[in-house]
Structures are given as C-alpha cells and as structure tokens.
Amino acid sequence: MSLPSAALPAVHPTAPLPAVHLSAPRYVLGEQVADHTSIANLTERARQFQMAPRAELWGWGSIRRTAKSLEALAVESARATALAAGADPAGIDCLILCSTRFPGGPRTHGGFVEKVMSGIGLADAAVTGLTLNRCTNLLTGIRTAHALVAAATHRRVLVVTTDRVTDESVRMENFALFSDGSAACLVSAEPLGADTYEIVAGAAAQDPASLDWSNEISSELARTVNRRILDAAGMKLDEIDGLLHPNLFKPLIALKERQAGFTRQQLHLDNITRFGHCFAADPLINLVDRAAAGQLRPRGHYLLASSVPGSRVAVLLRKSAPAAPDRGEN
C-alpha cells in the first residue's frame, strides 16, 4: 500500500545532477507538398466535426505526404542529426525509437528495428520502442534519454520519432490536419555540434480517467506540468522565452495554452499553416525552425510541450551560448 504524499520522506540530494544536453535536432517531412484542399473528404469531415469551412480560422494550409516507409523517414532524420552533431553513429550506444503505430507485430518488429539501425549505421546500440504515449511519444523519449544519461547508464542516446498517415480518410481530425515525417536529436552528457541545449527540467502529468481519445486536451494538466518544471528550475512562467507546442488547429492551441498561463507572444503558430500536425515531432520541428529563423537567444529558455487527452509532457531547454572563437596562440 502506498503512503500519502505528505508521509513520504523528503529527499535532499547532496550534489547537483550532472548536466545533460540535447544536440542537433533535425527533421524531415513528406516529400509531397499539397494544399489542404487536396484532402478528398475535407468538406465532409469539417461538416462531421461541426467546423466552419474557414481555412484562415483553423490554420488550414499545406500538408506533407510521403511515399517513404517509416524506417526510411527515421533513418533520414537520424542521419541528419548524427551529421550535424559530428557524432559517429557507431559510437551511439542507445536508440529510443518512437511511433504512434509500429507496423506489424512481434514477427516483423525485429526486421523493422534492423532496417532503422543498419540505415543509421548503429552498431551495438540498446533499443527502446515507445508508442503508447501517442503524440507525446517524442518528449517521453527525450525524458527517458535524459534519465539514462544522467544515471550514466548510456553515454549518447539517439531519440527518433517517425509517423505517417496510412489511411487518407483520417488525415483530418477534429483537432489537426496531419503531415508525415520524422524528427531526431541526440541526448548526451556533452554538447555535440553547434546546435545544442542544456536540458534544465522535465515533467509529465496524467489523468487516467481522461485518457480516452474522445476527451479534450487539458489546460489543467499543462498548469500542473508548468508548476513542476518551474519549481525544479527556480523560474517563473514569464521567464520562458518560447513555447514549442504541437501544431493543432490555431483556436485550440491559442485557447488551451493561454488557459495554461502562456502569453500569445510565447506561442509559435506559423507552422500550423505551413504543414500542420506531424504527430509527436511538432515541438522539435518548431524548435528547429525558430532556431533557423534566428528567433532563439543564447541562454534563452524554451519549453517543448505536447498534450493528448489525459496527458501532458514537457521538457525545458536552455539554449547554449555560441562557443568563443579560437584566437590561436599569440
């Protein structure tokens, strides 16, 4: 029988946990760019969901489809991460592979993993697969990687998420238009490459009674996660420079994240119209795009966050300052 939380002994660590870094985030999207009007049942689905057919309201814009396999997408993003980090894939000792739906079953999963590992060039990496967390899979994977590195169980952990729509009739849901793609990053004890972040804190919150697909995402769970992360980091919410959220429909994100306490200026809505919702990859995609646009400041704090019905997961990053130029010997 578990004890009430008030009865549990307090834990006072005698030394700070070692720094853990997220490096070289990269992503790939489906190679076929299409307008939202190419979704054959868009009007029918909008009527079914009682949504006014106003593209500018919801952020309907472009979507990305792929003819590639999940394995090919995963390999492409992972190799881009390893290259950007300057990391030999053979030296990566753990792979966390995420997808909302791995194809096949026990008889085929070995072949699936082999194709991903050999395509990336991994040698003897331990493999963990994550799927039940739905569109929080990637952030759950990053938190798992953080724990493994902090515990010195693994040295370099490659986290990859890969997803694609296999049934075009459900490319539109009542919360998003879906795109196909993959995203990856390295989690390690040392920063790798020029694009690095320190993982400051992370947290998750669950409401088991609300986990069913039919429920809404919860701003209360988001507030709980915010509180846990900010308490651990000794920060206030307005000290977070940006929120990297999933690319759900604009009114939904604006409403739920504002209810969670974020300001409009902390949100990043541009990618909703650019390519919609790429499953669990959105927070990392948005981080990469904001960095490429010069919208991240050195030592700034950025919150990767994702919600599904009954669950919220978030990871707080601090952008590394550029390395001082090597002036050589006098």
LUMZATI-754481 format. One record per residue (C-alpha): residue number from 1; residue in three letters; x, y, z. Coordinates in steps of 0.25 Angstrom, whole numbers, plus 5000, padded with zeros to 4 digits. Layout:
% LUMZATI-754481
+-----+---------+------+------+------+
! num ! residuo !    x !    y !    z !
+-----+---------+------+------+------+
! NUM !     ala !    X !    Y !    Z !
...
+-----+---------+------+------+------+
//
This chain:
% LUMZATI-754481
+-----+---------+------+------+------+
! num ! residuo !    x !    y !    z !
+-----+---------+------+------+------+
!   1 !     met ! 5000 ! 5000 ! 5000 !
!   2 !     ser ! 5006 ! 5014 ! 4996 !
!   3 !     leu ! 5007 ! 5025 ! 5007 !
!   4 !     pro ! 5001 ! 5038 ! 5005 !
!   5 !     ser ! 5010 ! 5048 ! 4999 !
!   6 !     ala ! 5011 ! 5056 ! 5012 !
!   7 !     ala ! 5016 ! 5044 ! 5019 !
!   8 !     leu ! 5028 ! 5041 ! 5009 !
!   9 !     pro ! 5041 ! 5046 ! 5014 !
!  10 !     ala ! 5048 ! 5058 ! 5007 !
!  11 !     val ! 5059 ! 5055 ! 4998 !
!  12 !     his ! 5071 ! 5065 ! 4999 !
!  13 !     pro ! 5082 ! 5062 ! 4988 !
!  14 !     thr ! 5096 ! 5064 ! 4993 !
!  15 !     ala ! 5101 ! 5068 ! 4979 !
!  16 !     pro ! 5094 ! 5074 ! 4967 !
!  17 !     leu ! 5091 ! 5065 ! 4956 !
!  18 !     pro ! 5101 ! 5065 ! 4944 !
!  19 !     ala ! 5097 ! 5074 ! 4932 !
!  20 !     val ! 5091 ! 5066 ! 4921 !
!  21 !     his ! 5090 ! 5073 ! 4907 !
!  22 !     leu ! 5080 ! 5072 ! 4895 !
!  23 !     ser ! 5088 ! 5073 ! 4882 !
!  24 !     ala ! 5086 ! 5075 ! 4867 !
!  25 !     pro ! 5071 ! 5074 ! 4866 !
!  26 !     arg ! 5067 ! 5071 ! 4852 !
!  27 !     tyr ! 5054 ! 5067 ! 4844 !
!  28 !     val ! 5049 ! 5062 ! 4830 !
!  29 !     leu ! 5035 ! 5064 ! 4825 !
!  30 !     gly ! 5028 ! 5056 ! 4814 !
!  31 !     glu ! 5034 ! 5060 ! 4800 !
!  32 !     gln ! 5020 ! 5063 ! 4794 !
!  33 !     val ! 5015 ! 5077 ! 4797 !
!  34 !     ala ! 5000 ! 5078 ! 4796 !
!  35 !     asp ! 4989 ! 5089 ! 4799 !
!  36 !     his ! 4979 ! 5085 ! 4809 !
!  37 !     thr ! 4968 ! 5085 ! 4798 !
!  38 !     ser ! 4975 ! 5072 ! 4793 !
!  39 !     ile ! 4969 ! 5065 ! 4805 !
!  40 !     ala ! 4958 ! 5058 ! 4798 !
!  41 !     asn ! 4948 ! 5057 ! 4810 !
!  42 !     leu ! 4951 ! 5071 ! 4816 !
!  43 !     thr ! 4938 ! 5077 ! 4814 !
!  44 !     glu ! 4931 ! 5064 ! 4819 !
!  45 !     arg ! 4940 ! 5063 ! 4831 !
!  46 !     ala ! 4938 ! 5078 ! 4834 !
!  47 !     arg ! 4923 ! 5076 ! 4834 !
!  48 !     gln ! 4924 ! 5064 ! 4843 !
!  49 !     phe ! 4932 ! 5072 ! 4853 !
!  50 !     gln ! 4923 ! 5084 ! 4852 !
!  51 !     met ! 4934 ! 5093 ! 4848 !
!  52 !     ala ! 4932 ! 5105 ! 4839 !
!  53 !     pro ! 4940 ! 5103 ! 4826 !
!  54 !     arg ! 4949 ! 5115 ! 4828 !
!  55 !     ala ! 4963 ! 5112 ! 4825 !
!  56 !     glu ! 4969 ! 5125 ! 4831 !
!  57 !     leu ! 4962 ! 5122 ! 4845 !
!  58 !     trp ! 4967 ! 5108 ! 4847 !
!  59 !     gly ! 4981 ! 5110 ! 4840 !
!  60 !     trp ! 4978 ! 5100 ! 4829 !
!  61 !     gly ! 4989 ! 5102 ! 4819 !
!  62 !     ser ! 4999 ! 5092 ! 4814 !
!  63 !     ile ! 5001 ! 5077 ! 4817 !
!  64 !     arg ! 5013 ! 5068 ! 4814 !
!  65 !     arg ! 5011 ! 5053 ! 4809 !
!  66 !     thr ! 5021 ! 5043 ! 4807 !
!  67 !     ala ! 5023 ! 5030 ! 4799 !
!  68 !     lys ! 5034 ! 5026 ! 4808 !
!  69 !     ser ! 5034 ! 5016 ! 4819 !
!  70 !     leu ! 5034 ! 5019 ! 4834 !
!  71 !     glu ! 5048 ! 5013 ! 4834 !
!  72 !     ala ! 5053 ! 5022 ! 4823 !
!  73 !     leu ! 5048 ! 5034 ! 4830 !
!  74 !     ala ! 5054 ! 5030 ! 4843 !
!  75 !     val ! 5068 ! 5028 ! 4836 !
!  76 !     glu ! 5067 ! 5041 ! 4829 !
!  77 !     ser ! 5065 ! 5050 ! 4841 !
!  78 !     ala ! 5074 ! 5041 ! 4850 !
!  79 !     arg ! 5086 ! 5042 ! 4840 !
!  80 !     ala ! 5084 ! 5057 ! 4839 !
!  81 !     thr ! 5085 ! 5058 ! 4854 !
!  82 !     ala ! 5097 ! 5050 ! 4855 !
!  83 !     leu ! 5104 ! 5058 ! 4844 !
!  84 !     ala ! 5100 ! 5071 ! 4850 !
!  85 !     ala ! 5105 ! 5067 ! 4863 !
!  86 !     gly ! 5118 ! 5062 ! 4858 !
!  87 !     ala ! 5115 ! 5048 ! 4864 !
!  88 !     asp ! 5120 ! 5035 ! 4858 !
!  89 !     pro ! 5107 ! 5026 ! 4858 !
!  90 !     ala ! 5115 ! 5014 ! 4863 !
!  91 !     gly ! 5118 ! 5022 ! 4876 !
!  92 !     ile ! 5103 ! 5024 ! 4879 !
!  93 !     asp ! 5100 ! 5014 ! 4890 !
!  94 !     cys ! 5085 ! 5015 ! 4891 !
!  95 !     leu ! 5073 ! 5017 ! 4882 !
!  96 !     ile ! 5060 ! 5021 ! 4886 !
!  97 !     leu ! 5050 ! 5019 ! 4875 !
!  98 !     cys ! 5036 ! 5025 ! 4875 !
!  99 !     ser ! 5024 ! 5024 ! 4867 !
! 100 !     thr ! 5009 ! 5025 ! 4869 !
! 101 !     arg ! 5007 ! 5012 ! 4861 !
! 102 !     phe ! 5019 ! 5002 ! 4858 !
! 103 !     pro ! 5015 ! 4993 ! 4847 !
! 104 !     gly ! 5012 ! 4978 ! 4848 !
! 105 !     gly ! 5015 ! 4971 ! 4861 !
! 106 !     pro ! 5025 ! 4963 ! 4869 !
! 107 !     arg ! 5029 ! 4955 ! 4856 !
! 108 !     thr ! 5032 ! 4967 ! 4848 !
! 109 !     his ! 5037 ! 4977 ! 4858 !
! 110 !     gly ! 5051 ! 4971 ! 4858 !
! 111 !     gly ! 5053 ! 4974 ! 4844 !
! 112 !     phe ! 5047 ! 4988 ! 4845 !
! 113 !     val ! 5058 ! 4991 ! 4856 !
! 114 !     glu ! 5069 ! 4985 ! 4848 !
! 115 !     lys ! 5066 ! 4994 ! 4836 !
! 116 !     val ! 5066 ! 5006 ! 4844 !
! 117 !     met ! 5079 ! 5002 ! 4852 !
! 118 !     ser ! 5086 ! 4998 ! 4839 !
! 119 !     gly ! 5081 ! 5010 ! 4831 !
! 120 !     ile ! 5087 ! 5019 ! 4842 !
! 121 !     gly ! 5099 ! 5012 ! 4844 !
! 122 !     leu ! 5097 ! 5008 ! 4859 !
! 123 !     ala ! 5106 ! 4996 ! 4863 !
! 124 !     asp ! 5102 ! 4991 ! 4877 !
! 125 !     ala ! 5092 ! 5001 ! 4882 !
! 126 !     ala ! 5082 ! 4997 ! 4892 !
! 127 !     val ! 5068 ! 4999 ! 4886 !
! 128 !     thr ! 5055 ! 5004 ! 4893 !
! 129 !     gly ! 5042 ! 5006 ! 4886 !
! 130 !     leu ! 5031 ! 5016 ! 4890 !
! 131 !     thr ! 5017 ! 5016 ! 4885 !
! 132 !     leu ! 5006 ! 5017 ! 4895 !
! 133 !     asn ! 5009 ! 5031 ! 4899 !
! 134 !     arg ! 5003 ! 5036 ! 4885 !
! 135 !     cys ! 5007 ! 5050 ! 4881 !
! 136 !     thr ! 5015 ! 5051 ! 4894 !
! 137 !     asn ! 5024 ! 5040 ! 4890 !
! 138 !     leu ! 5036 ! 5048 ! 4886 !
! 139 !     leu ! 5036 ! 5057 ! 4898 !
! 140 !     thr ! 5034 ! 5044 ! 4907 !
! 141 !     gly ! 5046 ! 5038 ! 4899 !
! 142 !     ile ! 5055 ! 5051 ! 4902 !
! 143 !     arg ! 5051 ! 5050 ! 4917 !
! 144 !     thr ! 5055 ! 5035 ! 4917 !
! 145 !     ala ! 5068 ! 5038 ! 4910 !
! 146 !     his ! 5071 ! 5049 ! 4920 !
! 147 !     ala ! 5069 ! 5040 ! 4931 !
! 148 !     leu ! 5078 ! 5029 ! 4925 !
! 149 !     val ! 5090 ! 5039 ! 4922 !
! 150 !     ala ! 5088 ! 5046 ! 4936 !
! 151 !     ala ! 5089 ! 5032 ! 4942 !
! 152 !     ala ! 5102 ! 5029 ! 4934 !
! 153 !     thr ! 5094 ! 5016 ! 4928 !
! 154 !     his ! 5097 ! 5021 ! 4914 !
! 155 !     arg ! 5106 ! 5032 ! 4908 !
! 156 !     arg ! 5100 ! 5036 ! 4895 !
! 157 !     val ! 5085 ! 5034 ! 4893 !
! 158 !     leu ! 5078 ! 5036 ! 4879 !
! 159 !     val ! 5064 ! 5039 ! 4880 !
! 160 !     val ! 5055 ! 5038 ! 4867 !
! 161 !     thr ! 5041 ! 5039 ! 4865 !
! 162 !     thr ! 5034 ! 5035 ! 4851 !
! 163 !     asp ! 5020 ! 5035 ! 4847 !
! 164 !     arg ! 5012 ! 5035 ! 4834 !
! 165 !     val ! 4997 ! 5034 ! 4831 !
! 166 !     thr ! 4993 ! 5021 ! 4825 !
! 167 !     asp ! 4978 ! 5024 ! 4823 !
! 168 !     glu ! 4975 ! 5037 ! 4816 !
! 169 !     ser ! 4961 ! 5037 ! 4821 !
! 170 !     val ! 4967 ! 5041 ! 4835 !
! 171 !     arg ! 4977 ! 5051 ! 4830 !
! 172 !     met ! 4968 ! 5062 ! 4836 !
! 173 !     glu ! 4963 ! 5060 ! 4851 !
! 174 !     asn ! 4955 ! 5070 ! 4859 !
! 175 !     phe ! 4968 ! 5076 ! 4865 !
! 176 !     ala ! 4978 ! 5076 ! 4853 !
! 177 !     leu ! 4982 ! 5073 ! 4839 !
! 178 !     phe ! 4993 ! 5062 ! 4839 !
! 179 !     ser ! 5006 ! 5062 ! 4831 !
! 180 !     asp ! 5016 ! 5051 ! 4830 !
! 181 !     gly ! 5030 ! 5052 ! 4835 !
! 182 !     ser ! 5041 ! 5049 ! 4845 !
! 183 !     ala ! 5050 ! 5057 ! 4855 !
! 184 !     ala ! 5062 ! 5053 ! 4863 !
! 185 !     cys ! 5072 ! 5058 ! 4873 !
! 186 !     leu ! 5084 ! 5053 ! 4882 !
! 187 !     val ! 5084 ! 5054 ! 4897 !
! 188 !     ser ! 5097 ! 5053 ! 4904 !
! 189 !     ala ! 5106 ! 5057 ! 4915 !
! 190 !     glu ! 5113 ! 5067 ! 4906 !
! 191 !     pro ! 5108 ! 5077 ! 4896 !
! 192 !     leu ! 5111 ! 5071 ! 4881 !
! 193 !     gly ! 5112 ! 5081 ! 4869 !
! 194 !     ala ! 5108 ! 5095 ! 4868 !
! 195 !     asp ! 5093 ! 5094 ! 4871 !
! 196 !     thr ! 5092 ! 5090 ! 4886 !
! 197 !     tyr ! 5083 ! 5092 ! 4898 !
! 198 !     glu ! 5084 ! 5088 ! 4913 !
! 199 !     ile ! 5072 ! 5080 ! 4918 !
! 200 !     val ! 5068 ! 5088 ! 4930 !
! 201 !     ala ! 5056 ! 5080 ! 4935 !
! 202 !     gly ! 5044 ! 5072 ! 4930 !
! 203 !     ala ! 5031 ! 5067 ! 4936 !
! 204 !     ala ! 5018 ! 5059 ! 4932 !
! 205 !     ala ! 5004 ! 5059 ! 4937 !
! 206 !     gln ! 4993 ! 5049 ! 4935 !
! 207 !     asp ! 4978 ! 5048 ! 4938 !
! 208 !     pro ! 4975 ! 5033 ! 4935 !
! 209 !     ala ! 4960 ! 5036 ! 4935 !
! 210 !     ser ! 4962 ! 5045 ! 4923 !
! 211 !     leu ! 4972 ! 5037 ! 4914 !
! 212 !     asp ! 4961 ! 5033 ! 4904 !
! 213 !     trp ! 4962 ! 5039 ! 4890 !
! 214 !     ser ! 4948 ! 5045 ! 4892 !
! 215 !     asn ! 4953 ! 5055 ! 4903 !
! 216 !     glu ! 4959 ! 5069 ! 4901 !
! 217 !     ile ! 4973 ! 5072 ! 4904 !
! 218 !     ser ! 4974 ! 5078 ! 4918 !
! 219 !     ser ! 4980 ! 5092 ! 4921 !
! 220 !     glu ! 4979 ! 5088 ! 4936 !
! 221 !     leu ! 4990 ! 5077 ! 4933 !
! 222 !     ala ! 4998 ! 5087 ! 4926 !
! 223 !     arg ! 4998 ! 5096 ! 4938 !
! 224 !     thr ! 5002 ! 5084 ! 4947 !
! 225 !     val ! 5014 ! 5081 ! 4938 !
! 226 !     asn ! 5018 ! 5096 ! 4937 !
! 227 !     arg ! 5018 ! 5097 ! 4952 !
! 228 !     arg ! 5026 ! 5084 ! 4954 !
! 229 !     ile ! 5036 ! 5089 ! 4944 !
! 230 !     leu ! 5037 ! 5103 ! 4948 !
! 231 !     asp ! 5039 ! 5099 ! 4963 !
! 232 !     ala ! 5050 ! 5090 ! 4959 !
! 233 !     ala ! 5057 ! 5101 ! 4951 !
! 234 !     gly ! 5054 ! 5112 ! 4961 !
! 235 !     met ! 5047 ! 5120 ! 4950 !
! 236 !     lys ! 5034 ! 5128 ! 4947 !
! 237 !     leu ! 5026 ! 5125 ! 4935 !
! 238 !     asp ! 5029 ! 5139 ! 4928 !
! 239 !     glu ! 5043 ! 5135 ! 4928 !
! 240 !     ile ! 5041 ! 5125 ! 4918 !
! 241 !     asp ! 5045 ! 5131 ! 4904 !
! 242 !     gly ! 5036 ! 5122 ! 4896 !
! 243 !     leu ! 5027 ! 5110 ! 4896 !
! 244 !     leu ! 5029 ! 5099 ! 4885 !
! 245 !     his ! 5015 ! 5093 ! 4885 !
! 246 !     pro ! 5008 ! 5083 ! 4875 !
! 247 !     asn ! 5003 ! 5089 ! 4862 !
! 248 !     leu ! 4988 ! 5087 ! 4865 !
! 249 !     phe ! 4977 ! 5096 ! 4860 !
! 250 !     lys ! 4980 ! 5110 ! 4863 !
! 251 !     pro ! 4968 ! 5113 ! 4872 !
! 252 !     leu ! 4970 ! 5100 ! 4880 !
! 253 !     ile ! 4985 ! 5104 ! 4883 !
! 254 !     ala ! 4982 ! 5118 ! 4886 !
! 255 !     leu ! 4971 ! 5115 ! 4896 !
! 256 !     lys ! 4978 ! 5103 ! 4903 !
! 257 !     glu ! 4991 ! 5109 ! 4904 !
! 258 !     arg ! 4986 ! 5123 ! 4908 !
! 259 !     gln ! 4978 ! 5116 ! 4919 !
! 260 !     ala ! 4991 ! 5109 ! 4924 !
! 261 !     gly ! 4997 ! 5123 ! 4926 !
! 262 !     phe ! 5005 ! 5125 ! 4914 !
! 263 !     thr ! 5004 ! 5139 ! 4906 !
! 264 !     arg ! 5001 ! 5140 ! 4891 !
! 265 !     gln ! 5016 ! 5144 ! 4890 !
! 266 !     gln ! 5021 ! 5131 ! 4895 !
! 267 !     leu ! 5013 ! 5123 ! 4885 !
! 268 !     his ! 5018 ! 5119 ! 4871 !
! 269 !     leu ! 5007 ! 5117 ! 4861 !
! 270 !     asp ! 5014 ! 5119 ! 4848 !
! 271 !     asn ! 5016 ! 5104 ! 4845 !
! 272 !     ile ! 5001 ! 5101 ! 4847 !
! 273 !     thr ! 4998 ! 5107 ! 4833 !
! 274 !     arg ! 5012 ! 5103 ! 4827 !
! 275 !     phe ! 5010 ! 5088 ! 4829 !
! 276 !     gly ! 5000 ! 5084 ! 4841 !
! 277 !     his ! 5002 ! 5074 ! 4851 !
! 278 !     cys ! 5013 ! 5064 ! 4849 !
! 279 !     phe ! 5009 ! 5054 ! 4861 !
! 280 !     ala ! 5019 ! 5055 ! 4872 !
! 281 !     ala ! 5030 ! 5062 ! 4864 !
! 282 !     asp ! 5024 ! 5076 ! 4865 !
! 283 !     pro ! 5031 ! 5082 ! 4877 !
! 284 !     leu ! 5045 ! 5078 ! 4872 !
! 285 !     ile ! 5041 ! 5083 ! 4858 !
! 286 !     asn ! 5037 ! 5096 ! 4863 !
! 287 !     leu ! 5050 ! 5098 ! 4871 !
! 288 !     val ! 5058 ! 5095 ! 4859 !
! 289 !     asp ! 5050 ! 5105 ! 4850 !
! 290 !     arg ! 5051 ! 5116 ! 4861 !
! 291 !     ala ! 5066 ! 5114 ! 4862 !
! 292 !     ala ! 5067 ! 5115 ! 4847 !
! 293 !     ala ! 5060 ! 5128 ! 4847 !
! 294 !     gly ! 5069 ! 5134 ! 4857 !
! 295 !     gln ! 5057 ! 5134 ! 4868 !
! 296 !     leu ! 5065 ! 5127 ! 4879 !
! 297 !     arg ! 5074 ! 5135 ! 4888 !
! 298 !     pro ! 5087 ! 5130 ! 4895 !
! 299 !     arg ! 5083 ! 5125 ! 4909 !
! 300 !     gly ! 5069 ! 5126 ! 4906 !
! 301 !     his ! 5059 ! 5116 ! 4912 !
! 302 !     tyr ! 5049 ! 5109 ! 4902 !
! 303 !     leu ! 5039 ! 5099 ! 4906 !
! 304 !     leu ! 5036 ! 5087 ! 4898 !
! 305 !     ala ! 5022 ! 5082 ! 4901 !
! 306 !     ser ! 5011 ! 5073 ! 4896 !
! 307 !     ser ! 4997 ! 5069 ! 4901 !
! 308 !     val ! 4988 ! 5058 ! 4897 !
! 309 !     pro ! 4975 ! 5055 ! 4905 !
! 310 !     gly ! 4978 ! 5051 ! 4919 !
! 311 !     ser ! 4993 ! 5054 ! 4918 !
! 312 !     arg ! 5003 ! 5066 ! 4917 !
! 313 !     val ! 5018 ! 5064 ! 4915 !
! 314 !     ala ! 5029 ! 5076 ! 4915 !
! 315 !     val ! 5044 ! 5078 ! 4915 !
! 316 !     leu ! 5050 ! 5091 ! 4918 !
! 317 !     leu ! 5063 ! 5094 ! 4910 !
! 318 !     arg ! 5073 ! 5105 ! 4911 !
! 319 !     lys ! 5080 ! 5110 ! 4898 !
! 320 !     ser ! 5095 ! 5108 ! 4899 !
! 321 !     ala ! 5103 ! 5121 ! 4896 !
! 322 !     pro ! 5112 ! 5121 ! 4884 !
! 323 !     ala ! 5126 ! 5116 ! 4886 !
! 324 !     ala ! 5136 ! 5126 ! 4888 !
! 325 !     pro ! 5145 ! 5128 ! 4875 !
! 326 !     asp ! 5158 ! 5121 ! 4876 !
! 327 !     arg ! 5168 ! 5132 ! 4875 !
! 328 !     gly ! 5180 ! 5123 ! 4874 !
! 329 !     glu ! 5193 ! 5125 ! 4880 !
! 330 !     asn ! 5199 ! 5139 ! 4882 !
+-----+---------+------+------+------+
//
